[in-house]
Amino acid sequence: MALASLRPLRSRNFALIWSAALVSNLGSWMQTVALGVLVFTRTDKPAWAALAAGAAFVPIGLLAPVGGALADRLDRRKWLILTTVAETVFAAALAVLAGLHHDPPWALVVLSFLGGACGAVGFPAYQAMVPDLVPTEDLLGAVSLSSAQYNLGRVIGPALAGLVLLSNNYAFVFGINALSFGAVVVALLYVHLPKPLPVTGSIRMVRRIVEGAQAARAEPGCRSAIGWIAVVALLASPFIALVPAMAKQYVHSAGIGLPSITALLVTAQGIGAVAGALALPGLAIRFGRLTMLRTALFVVPVLLCAYGLAPSLPLALVAFVAVGAGYIFVLSGLNTVVQLRAPAEARGRILSIYMMALGLIYPLGAVVQGLLADTHGIRTVTVVGSLALLAVCALVAVFRPTAFTNLADPAPADGPVGLGNGDAADSAPAGGSL
């Protein structure tokens, strides 16, 4: 059980992509922190900071269905290489603007949006590739490890960004991110995947997207997972975009600058997320994946309340470590539901619907909470949003319990069992042959 979280790394293909993505995410998190601080410094408005963070996610909501349809039709590896190169171009453009000191907030937001658009049409291909990289019994471990490397970037990237930003060199940070995408391209060149499933006929793009949405609606687990990620994105996820606004609350008492506090908070969340992602597969084997996911949905809003009410920076950092762990339990758990239950021929499109829910609703929630924070304060908004999520979970548990039970693993007749639910955890496979 202790090594359950590391089993997917025995797969050469997964290890290659995982390592390259870690390098890329170091650069991406450096850029995320630098961009948020730069925009907030220029405007002194939480809403602008939320807009800058949300700009990279809006395209996911708008374009993920297109990316999903393409992921089920094109060679996923080649398509991901192309979109990664495009992301490199827009990261380099940010570096040029910052280097020339011609970086109005609107221009930074636009470039963030365009870079996010490239990622939005490419990421469904990556998501749909994961089940082809590892055995089914290692899928939750692979999803959790992917979250771990993403958040390991969150740990190291902000720390590096904080050091670089002591000299206010935003261009250097954006340039590092542009270079980091090269690792992904190189790894993809050496990855071997099964041939794409043959596509019969020339079905129009819109029709393929509609069919994907119908498949997502028809599968109870996918339908529930998409509903839950939408609720979480609206009420809980905005805390990510509003970290600079929360950091400002501690500038006077901590005696250090806004960039440093922002980096500390983001790093704290990342530490919790990495620890949570590594612990989740083993906990899922012991207690059941459904039990862990259901518990996390109730615990995350409580942890966010503690973060919003923390009277000092040290206490906020401790609370944010816990938030990071709980939040990754939710995201990894819901993503795994879709990975396990989506039919293979529609997996890319169903995952894109899941990503669309997150990509559209998270920035909407971030902007709304940012605007409310301008008038009511960031602490109040964080606590009220958390309590609203807790209330939704309680109401669903009482009046619509199937929204939880649908998240269970598929029955053996419908497909292979993952890491178990409830008492069935003891029968989960001990390991995979790679």
C-alpha positions in Angstrom: 0.0 0.0 0.0 2.8 2.4 0.9 4.2 2.2 -2.7 0.8 2.3 -4.4 1.2 5.9 -5.4 4.5 5.2 -7.1 3.6 2.1 -9.2 2.7 4.0 -12.4 6.3 5.3 -12.6 7.3 1.7 -13.6 5.7 2.4 -16.9 8.3 4.0 -19.3 5.8 6.0 -21.2 4.1 7.4 -18.1 7.5 8.2 -16.4 8.7 10.1 -19.5 5.6 12.3 -19.7 5.4 12.7 -15.9 9.0 13.9 -15.7 8.6 16.3 -18.6 5.4 17.7 -17.3 7.1 18.4 -13.9 9.7 20.5 -15.7 7.0 22.4 -17.6 4.9 22.9 -14.5 7.8 24.4 -12.7 7.9 27.1 -15.3 4.1 27.4 -15.5 3.8 28.0 -11.7 6.6 30.5 -11.8 4.6 32.4 -14.5 1.3 32.0 -12.6 2.7 33.7 -9.5 4.6 36.4 -11.4 1.6 37.2 -13.6 -0.8 37.4 -10.6 1.6 39.7 -8.6 2.4 41.8 -11.7 -1.3 42.5 -12.5 -2.3 43.0 -8.8 0.6 45.4 -8.4 -0.5 47.4 -11.4 -4.1 47.6 -10.3 -4.4 46.9 -6.6 -7.7 45.2 -7.3 -8.5 41.6 -6.4 -10.9 41.4 -9.3 -8.0 42.1 -11.8 -5.9 39.4 -10.1 -8.8 37.0 -10.4 -9.3 38.0 -14.1 -5.6 37.3 -14.8 -5.7 33.9 -13.2 -9.1 33.0 -14.8 -8.1 34.1 -18.3 -6.0 30.9 -18.6 -9.0 28.8 -17.6 -11.8 30.4 -19.6 -10.5 28.8 -22.8 -10.8 25.4 -21.2 -14.5 25.9 -20.8 -14.9 27.3 -24.3 -12.6 25.1 -26.3 -12.2 21.8 -24.3 -15.1 20.2 -26.2 -13.3 21.0 -29.5 -10.1 19.5 -28.0 -12.0 16.5 -26.8 -13.5 15.8 -30.2 -10.0 16.2 -31.8 -8.5 13.9 -29.2 -10.9 11.1 -30.2 -10.1 11.6 -33.9 -6.4 12.7 -34.3 -3.1 11.2 -33.3 -3.1 12.4 -29.6 0.7 12.5 -29.3 1.2 14.6 -32.4 -1.7 16.9 -31.6 -0.3 17.5 -28.1 3.2 18.4 -29.5 1.6 21.0 -31.8 -0.4 22.7 -29.0 2.6 22.7 -26.7 4.7 24.5 -29.2 1.9 27.1 -29.5 1.8 27.6 -25.7 5.6 28.3 -26.0 5.0 31.1 -28.4 2.6 33.0 -26.1 4.8 32.5 -23.0 7.6 34.0 -25.0 5.3 36.9 -25.9 4.7 37.7 -22.2 8.5 37.7 -21.7 9.0 40.2 -24.5 6.3 42.6 -23.2 7.6 42.5 -19.7 11.2 42.9 -20.9 10.2 46.0 -22.9 8.2 47.3 -19.9 5.1 47.6 -22.1 2.9 45.3 -20.1 -0.6 46.9 -19.4 -2.9 44.5 -17.5 -5.2 44.0 -20.4 -2.4 42.8 -22.6 -1.2 40.4 -20.0 -4.7 39.0 -19.6 -5.1 38.6 -23.4 -1.8 36.7 -23.7 -2.7 34.5 -20.8 -6.0 33.8 -22.5 -4.4 32.8 -25.8 -1.9 30.5 -24.0 -4.7 29.0 -22.2 -6.6 28.4 -25.5 -3.7 26.4 -26.8 -3.6 24.3 -23.6 -7.4 23.9 -23.7 -7.5 22.2 -27.1 -4.4 20.0 -26.3 -5.1 18.9 -22.7 -8.0 16.5 -23.5 -5.5 14.6 -25.6 -3.2 14.2 -22.6 -6.1 13.2 -20.3 -7.3 10.6 -22.8 -3.8 9.2 -23.1 -3.4 8.4 -19.4 -5.3 5.1 -19.5 -3.1 4.0 -22.3 0.1 4.7 -20.3 -0.6 2.5 -17.2 -2.6 -0.7 -16.3 -6.2 0.0 -15.1 -5.3 -0.9 -11.5 -2.7 1.9 -11.5 -5.0 4.5 -13.0 -5.9 6.3 -9.7 -2.2 6.3 -8.9 -1.4 7.8 -12.3 -4.0 10.5 -11.9 -2.8 11.2 -8.3 0.9 11.3 -9.5 -0.1 13.7 -12.3 -1.6 15.9 -9.6 1.4 15.5 -7.4 3.8 16.6 -10.2 1.5 19.5 -11.0 1.6 20.6 -7.4 5.3 19.8 -6.9 5.6 22.5 -9.5 3.4 24.6 -7.2 5.8 24.0 -4.4 9.1 24.7 -6.2 7.9 27.2 -8.9 6.6 29.9 -6.6 9.7 29.7 -4.4 11.9 30.2 -7.5 9.6 32.9 -8.7 9.8 34.6 -5.3 13.6 34.7 -5.5 13.6 36.0 -9.1 10.9 38.6 -8.3 13.1 40.1 -5.6 14.7 41.9 -8.5 11.3 42.6 -10.2 12.5 40.6 -13.3 9.1 39.4 -14.6 10.5 38.9 -18.1 13.0 36.3 -16.9 10.2 34.3 -15.2 8.1 34.3 -18.3 11.1 33.3 -20.4 11.8 30.3 -18.2 8.3 29.1 -18.7 8.6 29.4 -22.5 11.8 27.2 -22.3 10.2 24.7 -20.0 7.6 23.6 -22.6 10.5 22.0 -24.6 10.7 19.2 -22.1 7.2 18.1 -23.0 7.9 18.1 -26.7 11.0 16.0 -26.3 9.3 13.5 -24.1 6.4 13.1 -26.5 8.8 12.4 -29.3 10.0 9.3 -27.4 6.6 8.0 -26.2 4.9 5.0 -27.9 1.1 4.7 -27.8 -1.4 2.4 -29.3 -2.7 3.4 -32.7 -5.7 5.7 -32.6 -9.1 4.0 -32.8 -10.3 4.1 -36.4 -13.0 6.8 -37.1 -15.6 5.8 -39.6 -17.2 8.4 -41.8 -16.7 12.2 -41.7 -18.9 13.2 -38.8 -19.0 17.0 -38.3 -17.2 18.5 -35.3 -20.4 19.8 -33.8 -22.1 16.4 -34.1 -19.1 14.6 -32.4 -19.2 17.1 -29.5 -23.0 16.6 -29.1 -22.4 12.8 -29.1 -19.8 13.2 -26.4 -22.2 15.3 -24.3 -24.9 12.7 -24.7 -22.4 9.9 -23.7 -21.5 11.9 -20.6 -25.1 12.4 -19.7 -25.9 8.8 -20.2 -23.2 7.5 -17.8 -24.3 8.1 -14.2 -20.8 8.3 -12.8 -19.6 10.8 -15.4 -22.7 12.8 -15.0 -22.3 13.1 -11.2 -18.6 13.9 -11.4 -19.2 16.7 -13.9 -21.9 18.1 -11.6 -19.7 18.0 -8.6 -16.7 19.6 -10.3 -19.0 22.5 -11.4 -20.2 23.1 -7.8 -16.6 22.9 -6.4 -15.3 25.2 -9.2 -17.9 27.9 -8.4 -17.8 27.9 -4.6 -14.3 26.6 -3.6 -11.8 26.8 -6.5 -11.7 30.7 -6.6 -9.4 30.6 -3.6 -6.6 29.8 -6.1 -7.0 33.0 -8.1 -7.4 35.2 -5.0 -4.2 34.2 -3.3 -2.6 37.6 -4.0 -5.6 39.3 -2.4 -5.3 37.1 0.7 -1.6 37.6 0.8 -2.1 41.4 1.1 -3.9 40.8 4.5 -0.6 39.8 6.0 1.8 42.3 4.5 1.8 44.6 7.5 1.9 41.9 10.2 4.4 39.7 8.5 6.8 42.5 7.5 7.6 41.1 4.1 6.5 42.0 0.6 3.4 40.9 -1.3 5.4 38.7 -3.8 7.1 36.8 -1.0 3.8 36.2 0.9 2.1 35.1 -2.3 4.9 32.6 -3.1 4.7 31.3 0.5 1.0 30.7 0.3 1.1 29.0 -3.1 4.0 26.9 -2.0 2.1 25.8 1.2 -0.9 24.8 -0.9 1.4 22.9 -3.2 3.1 21.0 -0.3 -0.3 19.9 0.9 -1.4 18.9 -2.6 1.8 16.8 -3.2 1.4 15.1 0.2 -2.3 14.4 -0.5 -1.7 13.1 -4.0 1.0 10.7 -2.8 -1.2 9.5 0.1 -4.5 9.1 -1.8 -3.9 5.8 -3.6 -2.9 4.0 -0.4 -5.8 5.5 1.5 -8.2 4.6 -1.3 -7.0 0.9 -1.1 -7.5 0.9 2.6 -10.8 2.9 3.0 -12.2 2.9 -0.6 -12.0 5.5 -3.3 -15.7 6.5 -2.9 -15.3 7.0 0.9 -12.2 9.2 0.4 -13.9 11.3 -2.2 -17.1 11.8 -0.3 -15.2 12.7 2.9 -13.0 15.2 1.0 -16.1 17.0 -0.4 -17.3 17.7 3.2 -13.8 18.4 4.6 -12.5 20.9 2.0 -15.0 23.7 2.9 -14.2 23.4 6.6 -10.5 23.7 5.8 -11.1 26.7 3.5 -13.0 28.4 6.4 -10.0 27.9 8.6 -7.8 29.4 6.0 -10.1 32.4 5.5 -10.3 33.1 9.3 -6.5 32.5 10.1 -5.4 35.6 12.1 -1.7 35.3 11.2 0.5 34.2 8.3 1.9 31.1 10.0 -1.6 29.8 10.8 -2.8 30.6 7.3 0.2 28.6 5.9 -0.7 25.6 8.1 -4.4 25.8 7.0 -3.4 26.2 3.4 -1.3 23.0 3.5 -4.4 21.2 4.7 -6.5 22.9 2.0 -4.0 21.7 -0.7 -4.3 18.1 0.4 -8.1 18.1 0.7 -8.6 19.9 -2.6 -6.4 17.4 -4.5 -8.4 14.5 -3.0 -11.5 16.0 -4.6 -9.9 16.8 -8.0 -8.1 13.5 -8.3 -11.1 11.5 -7.2 -13.5 13.1 -9.6 -11.1 12.9 -12.5 -10.6 9.2 -11.8 -14.4 8.6 -11.9 -14.5 10.0 -15.4 -11.4 8.1 -16.5 -12.8 4.8 -15.2 -16.3 5.1 -16.4 -16.1 6.9 -19.7 -16.3 4.6 -22.8 -12.9 4.4 -24.5 -14.3 5.6 -27.9 -15.7 8.8 -26.3 -13.2 9.3 -23.4 -11.6 12.4 -24.9 -14.9 14.1 -25.4 -16.3 13.2 -22.0 -13.2 14.4 -20.3 -13.5 17.6 -22.3 -17.0 18.1 -20.9 -15.6 17.6 -17.4 -12.9 20.1 -18.1 -15.4 22.5 -19.6 -17.3 22.6 -16.4 -14.1 23.4 -14.5 -12.8 25.8 -17.1 -16.0 27.9 -17.4 -17.2 27.9 -13.9 -13.9 28.4 -12.0 -13.1 31.8 -13.7 -16.7 32.9 -13.3 -16.6 32.1 -9.6 -13.2 33.7 -9.3 -14.3 37.0 -10.9 -17.5 37.1 -8.9 -15.7 36.4 -5.7 -13.1 38.9 -6.6 -15.7 41.6 -7.2 -17.3 40.8 -3.9 -14.0 40.9 -2.2 -13.5 44.4 -3.4 -16.4 45.5 -1.3 -16.8 42.9 1.4 -13.3 41.7 2.0 -11.4 38.6 0.9 -11.9 36.8 4.2 -15.6 37.2 4.3 -16.0 36.0 0.7 -13.7 32.9 1.3 -15.7 31.9 4.4 -19.2 32.4 2.8 -18.2 30.5 -0.3 -16.9 27.6 1.8 -20.1 27.5 4.0 -22.2 27.5 0.8 -20.3 24.4 -0.5 -20.7 22.6 2.8 -24.5 23.4 2.7 -24.7 21.9 -0.8 -22.9 18.7 0.2 -25.3 18.3 3.2 -28.4 18.9 1.1 -27.3 16.5 -1.6 -26.5 13.8 1.0 -30.0 14.1 2.4 -32.1 14.7 -0.8 -30.0 13.3 -3.7 -27.7 10.6 -2.3 -27.3 9.0 -5.7 -25.1 12.0 -6.6 -22.5 10.4 -4.2 -23.2 6.7 -4.9 -22.9 7.2 -8.7 -19.2 8.1 -8.1 -18.5 4.4 -7.3 -16.3 2.3 -9.5 -18.1 0.6 -12.4 -19.4 -2.9 -11.8 -17.1 -5.7 -13.1 -19.4 -6.4 -16.0 -19.1 -2.8 -17.2 -15.4 -2.6 -17.0 -12.4 -3.3 -14.7 -12.5 -2.2 -11.1 -10.1 0.5 -10.0 -9.1 0.9 -6.4 -12.3 -0.2 -4.7 -15.1 1.4 -2.8 -15.9 0.9 0.9 -15.5 -2.7 1.9 -14.5 -3.7 -1.6 -11.2 -2.1 -1.1 -9.7 -5.3 0.2 -10.3 -7.0 -3.1 -8.4 -4.3 -5.2 -5.5 -5.6 -7.3 -2.2 -5.5 -5.5 -0.2 -4.3 -8.4 0.2 -4.3 -12.2 2.5 -6.0 -14.5 4.2 -3.4 -16.6 
